[in-house]
């Protein structure tokens, strides 16, 4: 039977005794003395049970399974003498890295939201080791209902410790593929870090200036969808868009409030009255639009339908943030 498309080589029919005994049970660590090699007896199969238990605990599930076809993986050691002698160690390290990153992602199982997302995108409750040319050395994807630790066909054993660093991205891609339009976990965490921490203070400042309870409204999902329609315009931050958008929205809001303070709205009765009359809904709203009014190039603030609207465009998102709302008096 031909191997699956992701495998370019057939599995070896049988592993030699030396490989089975040494390769899956013995690997080497360099001693502090330098060139001396110290044998350290280990066995991936022994560690596998521990790894499976840890991942199950991190995800909040009863069972988790790690699946590895050692004969298949060993076929890729032709270009790696180290891999031939240490195949067990290499496999062990691939999954040791995965365990560590899942632990970080779920905050050692304490982040219920992260755990819920993992249970949703990994319904098979399993992980496997795969070969693929879509990575330079190694990486991680969440596909076919499982975690797939992947290595480049020609680079078995290279850069293992960094292989699962992009777990956030891998999970978000899988979540998006479900088509449920859920907010990426990275974005949710950025909201908590930037917006949830900033807005209470901003609302307090607005209360002091105007004696009214203003609310700051935003829609991160809508903002992401809008920006992603213009990949060329957002190329400078597209690879980190999920964390960038909440951060920048918070910065826009901070700039708006700061410019109100600098314009003396806190001490000028006429300014206060004009602002309150123009914002009967007591809402400050952020939005991304196709085109700004008033000949603006980067951002603008407008009074629309009883709200104070903070606007920017995809091509100028994040640019000249500090100027947002600087000409508020001219808008009244």
GUMI-912343 format. One record per residue (C-alpha): residue number from 1; x, y, z. Coordinates in nm, 2 decimals, decimal comma. Example, Ala and Ser with C-alpha at 12.3 -4.5 7.8 and 13.67 -1.06 7.14 Angstrom:
R   pos        X        Y        Z
R     1     1,23    -0,45     0,78
R     2     1,37    -0,11     0,71
This chain:
R   pos        X        Y        Z
R     1     0,00     0,00     0,00
R     2     0,13     0,34    -0,09
R     3     0,20     0,58     0,20
R     4    -0,04     0,87     0,26
R     5     0,03     1,19     0,07
R     6     0,20     1,34     0,37
R     7     0,46     1,07     0,37
R     8     0,71     1,05     0,08
R     9     0,88     0,73     0,19
R    10     0,75     0,38     0,28
R    11     0,81     0,27     0,64
R    12     1,10     0,04     0,70
R    13     0,98    -0,32     0,73
R    14     1,17    -0,39     1,05
R    15     1,39    -0,20     1,30
R    16     1,71    -0,36     1,39
R    17     1,77    -0,48     1,74
R    18     2,03    -0,21     1,78
R    19     1,78     0,06     1,68
R    20     1,50    -0,09     1,90
R    21     1,73    -0,12     2,20
R    22     1,95     0,18     2,16
R    23     1,74     0,41     1,94
R    24     1,43     0,39     2,15
R    25     1,59     0,35     2,49
R    26     1,92     0,52     2,49
R    27     2,01     0,87     2,40
R    28     2,31     1,09     2,48
R    29     2,35     1,42     2,65
R    30     2,67     1,63     2,65
R    31     2,84     1,66     2,98
R    32     2,94     1,99     3,14
R    33     3,30     1,88     3,07
R    34     3,25     1,93     2,70
R    35     3,31     1,65     2,46
R    36     3,23     1,36     2,69
R    37     2,91     1,18     2,60
R    38     2,71     1,05     2,89
R    39     2,46     0,76     2,82
R    40     2,12     0,83     2,96
R    41     1,87     0,54     2,96
R    42     1,52     0,64     2,85
R    43     1,22     0,50     2,67
R    44     0,97     0,69     2,47
R    45     0,70     0,44     2,54
R    46     0,75     0,49     2,91
R    47     0,73     0,87     2,88
R    48     0,43     0,85     2,64
R    49     0,19     0,75     2,92
R    50     0,30     1,05     3,12
R    51     0,27     1,28     2,83
R    52    -0,08     1,15     2,75
R    53    -0,19     1,20     3,10
R    54    -0,05     1,55     3,12
R    55    -0,22     1,66     2,79
R    56    -0,55     1,50     2,91
R    57    -0,53     1,70     3,23
R    58    -0,44     2,02     3,05
R    59    -0,74     1,98     2,81
R    60    -0,98     1,86     3,08
R    61    -1,05     1,53     2,91
R    62    -1,05     1,17     3,03
R    63    -0,81     1,03     2,78
R    64    -0,56     1,14     2,53
R    65    -0,36     0,93     2,28
R    66    -0,02     0,98     2,11
R    67     0,02     0,78     1,79
R    68     0,36     0,73     1,63
R    69     0,46     0,49     1,36
R    70     0,83     0,46     1,45
R    71     0,90     0,25     1,14
R    72     0,76     0,52     0,93
R    73     0,95     0,80     1,10
R    74     1,28     0,60     1,09
R    75     1,26     0,60     0,71
R    76     1,36     0,96     0,72
R    77     1,68     0,90     0,91
R    78     1,88     0,84     0,59
R    79     2,00     1,20     0,59
R    80     2,05     1,20     0,97
R    81     2,31     0,98     1,13
R    82     2,21     1,13     1,47
R    83     1,85     1,03     1,40
R    84     1,94     0,67     1,32
R    85     2,12     0,63     1,65
R    86     1,86     0,83     1,86
R    87     1,52     0,79     1,70
R    88     1,36     0,73     2,04
R    89     1,51     1,05     2,18
R    90     1,40     1,26     1,88
R    91     1,04     1,13     1,90
R    92     1,04     1,18     2,27
R    93     1,15     1,54     2,23
R    94     0,89     1,62     1,97
R    95     0,61     1,53     2,21
R    96     0,78     1,67     2,51
R    97     0,77     2,00     2,33
R    98     0,41     1,96     2,25
R    99     0,32     1,88     2,61
R   100     0,50     2,19     2,73
R   101     0,33     2,42     2,48
R   102    -0,02     2,28     2,55
R   103     0,06     2,34     2,92
R   104     0,15     2,70     2,84
R   105    -0,15     2,75     2,62
R   106    -0,40     2,63     2,88
R   107    -0,20     2,78     3,17
R   108    -0,14     2,43     3,31
R   109    -0,51     2,35     3,26
R   110    -0,63     2,66     3,45
R   111    -0,76     2,85     3,15
R   112    -1,11     2,71     3,10
R   113    -1,17     2,91     2,78
R   114    -0,85     2,77     2,62
R   115    -0,94     2,42     2,73
R   116    -1,28     2,45     2,58
R   117    -1,14     2,56     2,24
R   118    -0,89     2,27     2,24
R   119    -1,16     2,02     2,31
R   120    -1,35     2,17     2,02
R   121    -1,07     2,16     1,76
R   122    -0,91     1,83     1,88
R   123    -1,22     1,60     1,90
R   124    -1,01     1,29     1,85
R   125    -0,81     1,36     2,17
R   126    -0,49     1,25     1,99
R   127    -0,16     1,37     1,85
R   128     0,06     1,23     1,58
R   129     0,40     1,29     1,43
R   130     0,39     1,37     1,06
R   131     0,63     1,46     0,78
R   132     0,56     1,75     0,55
R   133     0,75     2,00     0,33
R   134     0,54     2,29     0,44
R   135     0,78     2,37     0,73
R   136     1,15     2,44     0,72
R   137     1,24     2,23     1,02
R   138     0,93     2,14     1,23
R   139     0,60     2,29     1,34
R   140     0,25     2,22     1,46
R   141    -0,09     2,21     1,29
R   142    -0,43     2,11     1,42
R   143    -0,60     1,91     1,15
R   144    -0,82     1,61     1,11
R   145    -0,93     1,65     1,47
R   146    -0,59     1,60     1,62
R   147    -0,26     1,77     1,70
R   148     0,00     1,70     1,43
R   149     0,36     1,76     1,51
R   150     0,53     1,79     1,18
R   151     0,89     1,78     1,06
R   152     1,05     1,85     0,73
R   153     1,13     1,54     0,53
R   154     1,50     1,64     0,52
R   155     1,53     1,78     0,87
R   156     1,42     1,52     1,11
R   157     1,54     1,62     1,46
R   158     1,62     1,99     1,37
R   159     1,50     2,27     1,59
R   160     1,26     2,05     1,79
R   161     1,24     2,28     2,09
R   162     1,08     2,55     1,87
R   163     0,85     2,32     1,68
R   164     0,53     2,40     1,87
R   165     0,59     2,77     1,94
R   166     0,30     2,87     1,71
R   167     0,03     2,67     1,89
R   168    -0,18     2,98     1,92
R   169    -0,19     3,02     1,54
R   170    -0,24     2,65     1,47
R   171    -0,54     2,64     1,71
R   172    -0,69     2,96     1,56
R   173    -0,66     2,82     1,21
R   174    -0,84     2,51     1,31
R   175    -1,11     2,71     1,50
R   176    -1,17     2,93     1,19
R   177    -1,20     2,62     0,97
R   178    -1,50     2,51     1,18
R   179    -1,69     2,80     1,02
R   180    -1,85     2,91     1,35
R   181    -1,71     3,26     1,32
R   182    -1,57     3,24     1,68
R   183    -1,32     3,49     1,80
R   184    -0,97     3,35     1,80
R   185    -0,83     3,27     2,14
R   186    -0,53     3,50     2,08
R   187    -0,77     3,79     2,02
R   188    -0,97     3,70     2,33
R   189    -0,66     3,71     2,54
R   190    -0,56     4,04     2,39
R   191    -0,90     4,19     2,47
R   192    -0,85     4,09     2,83
R   193    -0,50     4,23     2,84
R   194    -0,56     4,56     2,66
R   195    -0,93     4,65     2,64
R   196    -1,06     4,50     2,96
R   197    -0,79     4,67     3,16
R   198    -0,80     5,01     2,98
R   199    -1,18     5,07     2,95
R   200    -1,27     5,10     3,32
R   201    -1,02     5,37     3,37
R   202    -1,13     5,55     3,05
R   203    -1,49     5,54     3,16
R   204    -1,40     5,68     3,50
R   205    -1,22     5,97     3,32
R   206    -1,53     6,04     3,11
R   207    -1,75     6,04     3,42
R   208    -1,52     6,30     3,58
R   209    -1,52     6,52     3,27
R   210    -1,89     6,50     3,18
R   211    -2,07     6,37     3,48
R   212    -2,22     6,09     3,26
R   213    -2,16     5,72     3,23
R   214    -2,01     5,67     2,89
R   215    -1,95     5,33     2,74
R   216    -1,68     5,23     2,49
R   217    -1,81     5,00     2,22
R   218    -1,61     4,79     1,97
R   219    -1,64     4,47     1,77
R   220    -1,31     4,29     1,74
R   221    -1,47     4,02     1,51
R   222    -1,61     4,28     1,27
R   223    -1,28     4,46     1,27
R   224    -1,08     4,15     1,20
R   225    -1,31     4,06     0,91
R   226    -1,29     4,41     0,77
R   227    -0,91     4,43     0,78
R   228    -0,86     4,08     0,64
R   229    -1,04     4,19     0,32
R   230    -0,73     4,41     0,25
R   231    -0,43     4,18     0,30
R   232    -0,19     4,41     0,12
R   233    -0,28     4,71     0,33
R   234    -0,22     4,52     0,66
R   235     0,08     4,31     0,55
R   236     0,30     4,47     0,82
R   237     0,09     4,32     1,10
R   238    -0,12     4,05     0,93
R   239     0,08     3,77     1,10
R   240    -0,01     3,90     1,44
R   241    -0,35     4,06     1,36
R   242    -0,54     3,87     1,63
R   243    -0,33     4,02     1,91
R   244    -0,27     4,36     1,74
R   245    -0,63     4,46     1,68
R   246    -0,75     4,47     2,05
R   247    -0,43     4,64     2,14
R   248    -0,47     4,92     1,88
R   249    -0,84     4,97     1,96
R   250    -0,74     5,03     2,32
R   251    -0,48     5,28     2,20
R   252    -0,74     5,46     1,99
R   253    -0,97     5,50     2,29
R   254    -0,69     5,62     2,51
R   255    -0,59     5,88     2,25
R   256    -0,95     6,00     2,23
R   257    -0,99     6,05     2,60
R   258    -0,64     6,21     2,63
R   259    -0,72     6,46     2,36
R   260    -1,05     6,55     2,53
R   261    -0,86     6,62     2,85
R   262    -0,60     6,82     2,67
R   263    -0,87     7,03     2,50
R   264    -0,99     7,12     2,85
R   265    -1,33     6,95     2,83
R   266    -1,30     6,87     3,20
R   267    -1,30     7,24     3,30
R   268    -1,49     7,42     3,02
R   269    -1,87     7,42     3,08
R   270    -1,95     7,51     2,72
R   271    -1,74     7,23     2,58
R   272    -1,89     6,98     2,82
R   273    -2,25     7,09     2,73
R   274    -2,18     7,07     2,35
R   275    -2,02     6,72     2,38
R   276    -2,30     6,58     2,60
R   277    -2,57     6,72     2,36
R   278    -2,40     6,56     2,07
R   279    -2,36     6,22     2,24
R   280    -2,71     6,15     2,39
R   281    -2,65     5,78     2,37
R   282    -2,33     5,82     2,58
R   283    -2,13     5,58     2,36
R   284    -1,78     5,61     2,22
R   285    -1,76     5,36     1,93
R   286    -1,47     5,24     1,73
R   287    -1,51     5,13     1,37
R   288    -1,31     5,07     1,05
R   289    -1,46     5,23     0,74
R   290    -1,37     5,23     0,37
R   291    -1,32     5,61     0,35
R   292    -1,28     5,89     0,61
R   293    -1,48     6,21     0,58
R   294    -1,34     6,56     0,62
R   295    -1,04     6,48     0,40
R   296    -0,87     6,28     0,67
R   297    -0,59     6,04     0,59
R   298    -0,54     5,83     0,90
R   299    -0,82     5,86     1,15
R   300    -1,12     6,08     1,24
R   301    -1,38     6,14     1,51
R   302    -1,74     6,22     1,43
R   303    -2,07     6,27     1,61
R   304    -2,31     6,03     1,45
R   305    -2,66     5,93     1,57
R   306    -2,59     6,04     1,93
R   307    -2,25     5,86     1,94
R   308    -1,89     5,97     1,93
R   309    -1,74     5,76     1,65
R   310    -1,37     5,68     1,63
R   311    -1,29     5,59     1,27
R   312    -0,99     5,47     1,07
R   313    -0,94     5,28     0,75
R   314    -0,76     4,94     0,67
R   315    -0,47     5,12     0,50
R   316    -0,42     5,35     0,80
R   317    -0,50     5,12     1,08
R   318    -0,26     5,19     1,37
R   319    -0,11     5,50     1,21
R   320    -0,09     5,83     1,39
R   321    -0,28     5,70     1,68
R   322    -0,20     5,99     1,91
R   323    -0,38     6,23     1,68
R   324    -0,72     6,06     1,71
R   325    -0,98     6,31     1,82
R   326    -0,74     6,60     1,84
R   327    -0,97     6,82     1,64
R   328    -1,28     6,73     1,84
R   329    -1,37     7,09     1,91
R   330    -1,40     7,15     1,53
R   331    -1,65     6,87     1,51
R   332    -1,89     7,03     1,76
